[in-house]
């Protein structure tokens, strides 16, 4: 006789109590009592469940091999509770159908399968377009037709915007072409592809630069010429670039958008890069100084679509940019996410970050003109005025440099005049100054004052010159000055102090006051008789 | 808007020994600490004569904060300490080892580039663990304020940074201390100017010529008649493979006598006495200069305002007591105490009291008593009075005084070695010049040697320094000779009749008038700050990574 007669209890009472009974025989007796009595189904199930548990699950419980014809519906229900593998369940279902084909058993198995599949679906992020999710918003990207269109698009090639100034490529354009060449060569080898470097030229009369783009590493050049494009303007430049790389259709451009884009991080390049990447519905890593392409393991669920899962994204452009004013570097990745692509992967590049490659005059490639009509309304903003910054003084290009030092201090204006007069005697000559003159408190008359600028400074913190003839008047020759001129072919020093250091690295030393020597030198040169001056002076 | 600025619990400005000790102490207690250093490397802006002490009585010493300091970062220990009183070719040498070893656990010679960059590595390691770290090439240019309260710092290179405490360990020319009104550049008599040459010498030669073991060293001081009556003295310390030889003068005396610091250094270098060590060889590795606060007058007894706490030279914490000069050790102690004060304040839940706690700790731990001895304050008024000086000078110089001195031979040495008596030494010609000269004359032995070494001239010294010239960081407000002419002589990289220096005298004609003016080129600047005191300038440090870069320091 068991401790508890189930027939004496409500099912509600039995539930908790039966959990404490571990004796198989006792449970068998209770089952017999219940079946002999009211035979309430739930109670029978309850006791059977407990019996199954107590008697050990192992026994014949391998769902793949168990003989279902030997199992009750309850056995099967218990068995499948622990199975999460849909395939195993389907196998069980098939065997049940071949066997007893009990409706109760099948429905339980099917239900379990359904449950599992539903869970799987729940783990995926429900996707709804932004308009549905935020009906209250006047969505800012509504007017961009590609916002929702770029999913699983096809992307190829690296497009490089080659900025020009006054009809010539600027250095950073060459640097980017070289880097793009290197990156795409590595890319094509690594992924067994044949994608190209496409150079983009926009401006007035830029077609002539196409050859140069090829020489620096482009496979193809696309250019657009229009006299209205002689200066950078946001609207037409952006529209042209986007049309070239997204909408325009020469045969080879059979993809949706570029895979990669590069822009110079110049004033204009920064503007253009942001506008183009925005229009192409991608991101931008601005002001980068390092680029490489490799795979990236990403676990961010926004990108993988599944929380807790890591996914490897291939062919990712890694864009390194200095942060915190260059004290740290961040690497920016631009990666597709479910239901929205982020291509092209684009960067703007700090000028000087990469080497200018050797130009290859033999390089071959294709050049295409992007010849479409530009609507007048793109040009409604006019450039009314612009200024050209002075080129500055370039002493380096001269055959002769006449340099003045603090020896002019007694009569600074007169000293400058004498220096300039000597400069005028030579065909290719200009005036240099020591730092001492530029930082002095001398008062110059207006007609010579314009010459006293840092641009004319020769030395460590100024220009380095190596002319055929360097005439140093009233300069003592401190080391900071020396490094700016001692590679000159011939150095003539004029100084009142025979111990002045400049004497040590001059070819000719004239001991004397520059106020006397310079006029004589000028006069002699005019008469073509330099020897007259040099004669009578020690050849040091 | 300011809420968007990055915030750290503590910002330490300057990675010298004071800043390093403060940052390390903070970081060890888990305080999120950012250290900002304007040099390209810690130590590249830092110069000191070269001795660091570990005092027995100090609550923090450099090796208690940084394990392995002596093995890794310093040069030779200083076991012996002498002063040479020079007069007319005679020298009287006194052994000051007793006073040198008084309260001294150890004392090592150091070169700051090596020392500070070693410290900085440790500091960066420790601070990184708290979420902070050490950034070089960043010049802090001012205090970030909110409703008038100091809440952080502003920098040339990066965005402003907020902090619960700002430890300004930015050196003798601390811009933060001046902005907060805690220090000034007004009185030349609160400052010394030190000029130093690091001289290359083979370690074996050092051992032999100085009579020391390979892992031991010595300090020699010099005073007497070799400095044209300018109040101050010279020093020579032995490093591992070099010597630090320098001179330190009262800035007011230097300015008044229109003395040229590099010439005074040369007077020491070429003195016959030095021949026994230089032996006719001289190769100068580096020329450097530094302004040194005189803590007796300049140390701020309450070096804090709001969240700003000053540490080390920035607070004038540089003790010069007669021939004993202690700066770095006090900076280390003060740095540790400032950190401790902030940690305590934080535990109490009120970080605003850190400054008051720091001030109290400086007193309780005996730092302030060393920096501003009461004995000095009492005797100063009397003995620095001009008339009294004159009388004392005459007295010492008189036959009576000289006879007394002879009788006192031995007693003098004992007197110099008394920390109590040294605390009273007034800063007058009597102590610096007359007494040593008379000592030398009456008790000295004749020096027979000849010293014919040739130190480099100023142009070569400037040329040998490494600069990254940025925009001019000093503006000459008054170019008249009356206002700023002293800078031409007092500036260690300028001189009369030298056109390649920072400050130059010029005669200009204006509307027929001939005037004497001064022009300034900041290119050769060694950032010592002398001209900020003696001339009419607007003085700032160059931007981070710019300006002079010392390799030895």
HADDOCK unambig.tbl for C-alpha pairs under 7 A between the chains (distance, minus, plus):
assign (segid A and resid 324 and name CA) (segid B and resid 158 and name CA) 6.54 0.50 0.50
assign (segid A and resid 325 and name CA) (segid B and resid 157 and name CA) 6.72 0.50 0.50
assign (segid A and resid 325 and name CA) (segid B and resid 158 and name CA) 6.31 0.50 0.50
assign (segid A and resid 406 and name CA) (segid B and resid 499 and name CA) 6.99 0.50 0.50
assign (segid A and resid 436 and name CA) (segid B and resid 499 and name CA) 6.64 0.50 0.50
assign (segid A and resid 436 and name CA) (segid B and resid 500 and name CA) 6.65 0.50 0.50
assign (segid A and resid 439 and name CA) (segid B and resid 519 and name CA) 6.93 0.50 0.50
assign (segid A and resid 439 and name CA) (segid B and resid 520 and name CA) 6.43 0.50 0.50
assign (segid A and resid 439 and name CA) (segid B and resid 521 and name CA) 5.47 0.50 0.50
assign (segid A and resid 440 and name CA) (segid B and resid 519 and name CA) 5.22 0.50 0.50
assign (segid A and resid 440 and name CA) (segid B and resid 520 and name CA) 6.86 0.50 0.50
assign (segid A and resid 441 and name CA) (segid B and resid 519 and name CA) 5.25 0.50 0.50
assign (segid A and resid 442 and name CA) (segid B and resid 508 and name CA) 6.34 0.50 0.50
assign (segid A and resid 443 and name CA) (segid B and resid 508 and name CA) 6.97 0.50 0.50
assign (segid A and resid 461 and name CA) (segid B and resid 469 and name CA) 6.90 0.50 0.50
assign (segid A and resid 478 and name CA) (segid B and resid 459 and name CA) 6.16 0.50 0.50
assign (segid A and resid 479 and name CA) (segid B and resid 463 and name CA) 5.40 0.50 0.50
assign (segid A and resid 480 and name CA) (segid B and resid 463 and name CA) 6.47 0.50 0.50
